[in-house]
């Protein structure tokens, strides 16, 4: 019973953080409007409580939302289960189909993870010392390639899976028009692996945003080498952000 109350409190905190700020919603819509148009297909990998689903819906997109945490899947189905153009998949995404052990942070479900290396990297670090992954849940795993086979090629893929981003991209064998993946300063090598993977898939260019700012930091889109150099100079205190990836625009 106590664990259930802690889970509910953690989810309520996330709902407040991710849905509570109107200015943040507007910034998110402006950012994603640079990548998608009405009717486009989007994959939301690591949907959490679904604030990105809400943004993509406001922009008129079709959304496949993939989330492995059972408690959060229930929240997503409550919020979007009857929504047109939204499909909710209860699974993790990785390099190959199967199952894996998901490590759940009951008090802060946004940082639950399939990566034991992520937990090791966070151990004892400033800003992470109070975090604990106290529950393990066996969950199904699909791949981006399998999702594409079922739903079609997305225009945009959002990946936010707490240190498991490189494994997600390892399950993608073709270029998509655009995607994003989270980086953390406790695990910059994971982001560098993601850059390398993207570079093998297509002639991508890269940009970045810190935290939940929804603001791109570079006026011009960078090469993989330029983005890798920038990432290596990001101060530890920045904590996290997202790398945005897109194919060159026609005529650019």
C-alpha positions in Angstrom: 0.0 0.0 0.0 2.8 2.4 0.9 4.5 1.7 -2.5 1.2 2.4 -4.3 0.9 5.8 -2.5 4.5 6.7 -3.4 3.9 5.7 -7.0 0.7 7.9 -7.1 2.6 10.8 -5.5 5.4 10.5 -8.1 3.0 10.4 -11.0 1.1 13.4 -9.6 4.3 15.3 -9.3 5.1 14.5 -12.9 1.7 15.6 -14.1 2.1 18.9 -12.3 5.6 19.5 -13.7 4.8 18.5 -17.3 1.3 19.9 -17.8 1.3 22.8 -15.4 3.1 25.6 -17.4 1.3 27.2 -20.3 4.4 29.0 -21.5 6.2 25.6 -21.6 3.4 24.2 -23.8 3.7 27.1 -26.2 7.4 26.7 -26.5 7.1 23.0 -27.0 4.6 23.5 -29.8 6.8 26.1 -31.5 9.8 23.7 -31.4 8.0 20.6 -32.7 6.2 22.7 -35.4 9.7 23.0 -37.0 9.7 19.2 -37.6 6.1 18.1 -38.2 3.0 19.0 -40.0 -0.7 18.0 -39.5 -1.2 14.4 -40.4 2.4 13.4 -39.9 3.2 10.2 -38.0 5.3 10.6 -34.8 6.8 8.0 -32.5 7.0 9.1 -28.8 9.5 6.6 -27.3 9.4 6.9 -23.5 6.1 8.8 -23.2 6.1 9.1 -19.4 2.9 11.0 -18.6 2.3 12.1 -22.2 3.0 15.8 -22.4 4.7 15.3 -25.8 1.7 13.4 -27.0 -0.4 16.4 -26.1 1.9 18.7 -28.1 1.9 16.5 -31.2 -1.9 16.2 -31.0 -2.2 20.0 -30.9 -0.1 20.1 -34.0 -2.4 17.6 -35.7 -0.1 14.6 -35.8 -0.8 10.9 -35.5 1.1 9.5 -32.5 2.4 6.1 -31.5 3.3 6.4 -27.8 5.5 3.8 -26.4 5.9 3.5 -22.6 7.0 0.4 -20.5 6.0 1.4 -17.0 2.7 -0.2 -16.1 1.5 2.6 -13.8 2.3 5.2 -16.5 0.6 3.2 -19.2 -2.5 3.3 -17.1 -2.2 7.1 -16.9 -1.7 7.4 -20.7 -4.7 5.2 -21.4 -6.8 7.4 -19.0 -5.6 10.6 -20.7 -5.4 9.4 -24.4 -6.9 6.0 -24.6 -10.0 7.2 -26.5 -8.1 10.0 -28.4 -8.2 9.8 -32.2 -4.8 9.4 -33.9 -3.1 8.1 -30.7 -1.9 4.5 -30.2 -0.5 3.5 -26.9 2.1 0.6 -26.9 3.0 -0.9 -23.5 6.6 -1.8 -24.1 10.2 -0.7 -24.0 12.2 -0.1 -27.2 15.6 -1.6 -27.7 18.1 -3.1 -30.1 16.2 -6.4 -30.5 12.7 -7.7 -29.5 12.3 -9.7 -26.4 12.1 -8.7 -22.7 14.2 -6.8 -20.2 14.3 -5.8 -16.6 13.1 -2.2 -16.1 14.4 -0.5 -13.0 11.7 1.7 -11.6 12.2 4.8 -9.4 8.9 4.8 -7.5 9.3 8.4 -6.2 10.5 9.9 -9.5 9.2 7.7 -12.3 10.5 10.0 -15.0 14.0 8.5 -14.5 13.0 4.9 -14.4 15.4 3.1 -16.7 16.4 -0.1 -18.5 20.1 0.8 -18.2 22.1 -0.4 -15.2 24.9 1.8 -16.4 22.7 4.8 -16.0 22.0 3.9 -12.4 25.8 3.3 -11.7 26.6 6.7 -13.4 24.1 8.5 -11.2 25.3 6.9 -7.9 26.6 9.5 -5.5 26.6 12.3 -8.1 25.6 15.8 -7.2 21.9 16.2 -7.9 21.3 12.4 -8.0 22.2 11.3 -4.5 18.6 10.9 -3.3 17.4 8.9 -6.2 16.7 5.2 -5.8 15.6 2.5 -8.2 13.9 0.1 -5.8 11.7 -2.0 -8.0 12.3 -4.2 -11.0 9.7 -5.0 -13.6 10.0 -7.4 -16.5 8.6 -5.8 -19.6 8.3 -6.5 -23.3 10.7 -5.0 -25.8 10.1 -3.9 -29.4 12.3 -2.1 -31.8 11.9 1.0 -34.0 12.2 -1.2 -37.1 9.3 -3.4 -35.8 7.2 -0.3 -35.0 7.9 1.0 -38.5 6.8 -2.3 -40.0 3.5 -2.0 -38.1 2.7 1.7 -38.3 4.8 3.1 -41.2 7.8 5.4 -41.3 7.5 8.3 -38.8 8.4 11.9 -39.7 9.8 12.4 -36.2 10.9 10.1 -33.4 11.3 11.4 -29.8 13.5 9.3 -27.6 13.7 9.9 -23.8 14.7 6.6 -22.1 17.2 7.5 -19.4 20.5 6.2 -20.7 19.0 3.6 -23.0 19.0 5.9 -26.1 21.8 4.1 -28.0 20.0 0.8 -27.7 16.9 2.3 -29.1 18.8 3.7 -32.1 20.5 0.3 -32.6 17.1 -1.0 -33.5 16.6 1.4 -36.3 18.0 0.5 -39.7 16.8 3.3 -41.9 16.9 7.1 -41.8 13.9 9.0 -40.7 13.3 12.7 -41.4 14.0 13.8 -37.9 14.4 12.6 -34.3 15.5 13.7 -30.9 17.3 11.9 -28.0 18.0 12.9 -24.5 21.5 13.4 -23.2 22.7 13.6 -19.5 26.0 15.0 -18.3 26.5 11.9 -16.1 26.5 9.8 -19.3 27.8 11.8 -22.2 29.4 8.7 -23.8 25.8 7.5 -24.5 25.0 10.6 -26.4 28.2 10.3 -28.4 27.3 6.8 -29.3 23.9 8.1 -30.5 25.6 10.7 -32.7 27.7 8.0 -34.2 24.7 5.8 -34.9 22.8 8.7 -36.5 25.8 9.4 -38.7 25.7 5.8 -40.1 22.0 6.2 -40.9 22.1 9.3 -43.0 23.6 12.8 -43.6 22.1 14.2 -40.5 22.6 17.7 -39.0 22.3 18.3 -35.2 21.1 20.9 -32.7 20.5 20.8 -29.0 18.3 22.2 -26.2 19.0 22.2 -22.5 16.6 20.7 -19.9 13.0 21.5 -20.6 13.8 24.9 -22.2 12.4 23.8 -25.7 14.9 26.3 -27.1 17.5 25.3 -29.7 20.9 26.6 -28.7 22.7 26.7 -32.1 21.7 29.2 -34.8 23.1 26.8 -37.4 22.7 23.0 -37.6 26.0 21.2 -36.8 27.7 18.1 -38.2 28.1 15.1 -36.0 31.7 16.0 -35.3 30.8 19.5 -34.4 28.0 18.3 -32.1 30.3 15.8 -30.4 32.8 18.6 -29.7 30.1 20.8 -28.3 28.8 18.0 -26.1 32.2 17.3 -24.6 32.3 20.9 -23.4 28.8 21.0 -21.8 29.3 21.7 -18.1 28.2 19.1 -15.6 25.7 21.5 -14.0 23.7 21.6 -17.2 22.4 18.1 -16.2 20.5 17.1 -19.2 18.9 18.1 -22.5 18.0 16.8 -25.9 19.8 16.5 -29.2 17.7 17.2 -32.2 18.6 15.5 -35.5 17.3 16.1 -39.0 18.1 15.4 -42.6 19.1 18.5 -44.6 16.1 20.4 -45.9 15.6 20.4 -49.6 17.6 23.1 -51.2 19.7 23.7 -48.1 
